[in-house]
Amino acid sequence: MRSVAGQVFLWLLVVVVLLVGAGLTALVLQARGYATSDAAHRTRAAAVTMAQVPTVVDALDSSHPTAVLQPLALDIMKKGGFDYVVIAGPDGTRYAQTAQPELIGKHLIGPYQQALKGPITVSFTAPLGRVVESSAPVTRPDGSAAGIVQVGYTVAHASSAVSSQLPVLFGGAAAALAVGTGGAVLVRRRLRRQTHGLGPAEMTRMYEQHDAVLHAVREGVLIVGGDGRALLANDEARRLLKLPPEVEGRPIAELGLDPGLAELLASGQAATDEVHPAGDRLLAVNIRPTEPFGGGPGSVATIRDTTELRALAGQAEAARSRLQLLYDAGLRVGTTLDIVRTTQELVDVAVPRFADFATVELAEAVLRGDEPLPGTGDAGGPRIRRVAAAGIREDRPFYPVGSQISPLPGTPEATALGSGRAALVADLCQAHAWRARDPQTADRILAYGVHSLISTPLKARGRALGTVSFWRAGQSEPFGPEDVAFADELIARAVICVDNARRYTRERRMAEALQRSLLPRGLPEQSALEAAYRYLPALHRVGGDWFDVIPLPGFRVALVVGDVVGHGLHAAATMGRLRTAVLNFATLDLPPDELLARLDELVARLDQGEAGEGDVEGQDEGEGELTVTGATCLYAIYDPVSGHCTMARAGHPPPTLVHVDGSVEFVDLPAGPPLGVGGLPFETTELQLAPGAVLVLYTDGLVTSRDRDLENGLATLRRSLANAHADASPEDLCRAVFDALAPPRPSDDIALLVARTQLLAPDQVATWDVPDDFAAVSLIRNACNDQLTAWDLEELTFTTELILSELVTNAIRYGTGPIRVRMLRDTSLVCEVSDGSSTAPHLRYADTTDEGGRGLFLVAQLAERWGTRYTARGKVIWAEQPLTAPEYQFEAMLL
């Protein structure tokens, strides 16, 4: 035990024994506590349960309670394994006693009165050991005490179960002691091998000698392990490398050294007199690996101070820092396609590593994305505007961002714009033209300490976009010719990013203008729906989302929401083509599924045609991919006469329906394939909407984003609609939905259309069934005359009777039954004649010798609009008139 390994073994053995003993003691004490607690719980549960048995109450109130209670107590004691059970009256007289039956009739000993108030548990020491006794009152239905039940249990009985587990506990303790002892033996062997069996005195003497030699030498010594961690550093190494106090065990990369020096020290490779900077010193480093000389993996480095090479190293460091600055500018400038942000990134990377202050001025046309106008920056020409600034201090004395600057002849800015090369002003106090432009501002800049300036033009493809000015102040060295060359190199790399941002701004502005010109400027006037909408373009690139509200004949309304895949000019143009196609198809009064089918064919033809155009010679590679179109669409038709709504969708998110009671559901509408895919038919869903129900149509940009999936988006949409007030207008619902779902920086377009349904009043609709007899025409005319009189539209009687006569006559002659006439009055007067035939009437010019063929011509001349729509059971021919008859209508027909 004289060696360090033996002493460590002894201490480890003592610690293991103490830990095992403490653990075993804690387990035994815990087992005893558990036995006492278990006895208390068992006796209390038995006493309370027995006190609530109705037989006990009845027996206590009977004339011979012992006859009933004594067998009951014996049975409870045997089944429960208790030591005794006592049942006594409220005065303490025992009626049942299991342990000593001779005590029956005797008085209870102890404070039994407390048990009459509620269950209690006490413990006491008896000759057999520790006893736990629980007492509970026996109460009558009226709450009065009828007696007491006492149950006793010896703790030793519960402890016997626990004691049976003690061999296992002692066995585990012995195993833990054996494992701990074995671990201590292994530690002793390893430590003995590492210390070579040395004793404490020998090791102390060896360390003192090692420490004296290590710190006495005037070269830095740093020992690095094979894992790149510092193992030892002497005082000279700490001084030269400026190491932190705690070095041992830390990775070399975390010691704050120069990256090149840190990499060399951690590599462990041999090196001879390699020079590296360390703060304001230049150090010569020698490294030798230790493993070939009997040591473990690692290396030892000796470091010498070579301050005499400082001048040469300064030049090398300046060149390295300039190269690093150019490299960083390539990474940090142009991270976005925003012009202002790109210029701000340029000045941020230049300050303070190259200049104390930096400003950027651009032509107004460049900020809009256009080419700069000729003469930009010249005297009397278009001005330039300051768009970015940075400095080592916030209280910059220069013109603030947003100021317009007019470079006068002779100023550094004008010189740079005119010559196309950087202009150097080493001493601003001698720049008379610069000071003459604004003497007050110039004096403020000079008083601030700014003394040197380089003004560099931002030129792209031979055009000057603006200027960049670099300023130095205070103790900084004035700019020199070598700084001008570096400024030109820096700007040459940054101007590409600025010009790319300008071109992107122009494209985006054109795409936004195109997109907004193709979207509806407002909602048309109609009375079937109360509608509101929201449209939010994407932050960076416009997309192809659109919406529409299209009035249809018979005061019906079509609701459309669509989304073109992709972004940019192509998506916006495609959106306009699809919206126009929907408007044209809607004039044919097609059902939703048939309209989507025709739209699907149109998109497929567009894809085929544009994919072929992508092979044109001279087209950029990859552009053909952008011409392939995909789109989704939802089309719904609402009839305010019946409240009937028919809808279909092509790969679009389902619409949301808000019922009159405020409940919200997503319409179970088959999705269908996106437009252009083809191969599958579109399915329709028909709904019967109550007046005041709300339909919510939207594009996927509302419910999906980078931070939210579709399921969470739909749940948020449902919640925002459900939380809205029951009487909220569509405009209020749009606002509530956008507040809950619209992101501050949307990556995709968002279109939202909210429509609240309305119904025409019964007195606005008149319907008649027409028999298949020409004599019924006169009856219809008479009924029409009466209805127009009721509607106070007598001035339309003649034209309406003539229109209905022609339409009904055609239906009887060429159509099939059943024939029905319907008149609708709202913002105009609509006459509809339906029959079971699908034969469409055609307008033609009759010859002078023809006896017929002029009916539809008269209808077209008298009505403002007329047309035909097909239904599942035939067709409907309709004609619409204004509520006020135009003057000289018939004279115009004769002309």
Buried (B, 14 or more C-beta within 10 A) or exposed (E): EEBBBBBBBEEBBEEBEEBBEEBBEEBBEEBBEBBBEBBBEBBBBBBBBBBEBEEBBEBBEEEEBBEBBBEBBBEBBEEBEBBBBBBBBBEBBBBBBBEEEEEBEEEBEEEBEEBBEEBBBBBEEEEEEBBBBBBBBBBEEEEEBBBBBBBBBBBBBBBEEBBEEEEEBEEBBEEBBEEBBEEBEEBBEEBBEEBEBBBEEBBEEEEEEEEEEBEEEEBBBBBBBBEBBBBBBBBBBBBBBEBEEEBEEBBBBEBEBBEEBBBBBBBBEEBEEEBBBBEEBBBBBBBBBBEEEEEEEBBBBBBBBBEEBEEEBEEBEEEEEBEEBBEEBBEEBBEEBBBBBBBBBBBBBBBEEBBBBBBBBBBBBBBEBBBBEEEBBBEEBBBBBBBBBBBEEEEBBBBEBEBEBBBBEBBBBBBBBBEEEBBBBBEBEEBEBBBEBBEEEBEEBBEBBBBBBBBBBBBBEEBBBBBBBBBBBEEBEBBEEEBBEBBBBBBBBBBEBBBBBBBBBBBBBBBBEBBEEBBBEEBEEBBBBBBBBBBBBBBBBBBBBBBBBBBBBBBBBBBBBBBBBBBBBBBBBBBBBBBEBBBEBBEEBBBBBBBBBBBBEBBBEBBEEBBEEBEEEEEEEEEBEBBBBBBBBBBBBBBBBEBBBBBBBBBBBBBBBBEBEBEBEBBEBBBBBBBBBEEEBBBBBEBEBEEBBBBBBBBBBBBBBEEBEEEEBBEBBBEBBEEBEEEBBBBBBBBBBBEBBBBEEBBBBBBBBBBBBBBBEEEBBBEBEBEEEEEBBEBBBEBBBEBBEEBEBEEBBBBBBBBBBBBBBBBBEEBBBBBBBBBBBBEBBBBBBBBBBEEEBEEEEEEEEEEEEBBBBBBBBBBEEBBBBBEEEBBBBBBBBEBEBEEEEEEEEEE
